[in-house]
Amino acid sequence: MPARTAHPLDRPGPGDAELPTGTPGLRCWVGQDRVAVLLLERPERRNAVTGAMWRALPGVLASLAERPDVRALVLTGAGGAFSAGADIAELAGVYADPAAADAYHALNVAAEEALAAFPRPTLAAVRGACVGGGCQLALACDLRLAAEDARLGITPAKLGVVYPAVPTLRLAALVGPARAKYLLFSGELLSADRAERFGLLDEVLPSAGLDARVREFAALLARRSAQTIGAVKAALSVAPADAAAALAPWERASRTAPDVREGLAAFLERREPRF
């Protein structure tokens, strides 16, 4: 079967509404399918993330979360890479001062946590390099779809950097302690197929079909019940012992909110639900 093609993810399509981010290297737009795209756009540096970009991400994500026309979010990189990670040219200056290093890593964590806490489903669309801080951002998304040419790794051991607890524990929760140690101890890059076996990726696709699949799947998630998705995200964002309490307000709301009535009616009428 020939690979599906679609309008490239790394540029707005006809009818997409571009939103200001106020930060070079960071672009955002919302499509008529209620899917927002957040683009890391520094292709000349393989989309390495600057301090300004880390700082801006929580505010951009908060603005998107407030928009009722955003029901899913895709994070991707311009050109042939997702992100080579933090901008190493900045790190030499950052690590010249311990306080500056502390502040820099606090920015990293705040950006990742804002992405992990985004109230709608998030997808990372990964091509080429997805390394270091770039991989941390991908792992903060709910799901990761990648092209066959993707290479993933987390490389602090090559630099002598100590990652904060938040991304370290997120990685271990996703792939398990042994594989987290393998990745963090070695700094090796994994092929897309091996990354999928590790649990870093959820789907691996031919490069020519990645954009179409991501658009199709993100649009599907945008049509599903935000109530159900929000409840799942709430339950899985806390320790197992706290999951029932996190779910309780969602369960109470579901008894009176219209989603269940609409879902059941659509099933009986053999039509797509309109959530």
Disulfide bonds with the S-S distance in Angstrom:
none
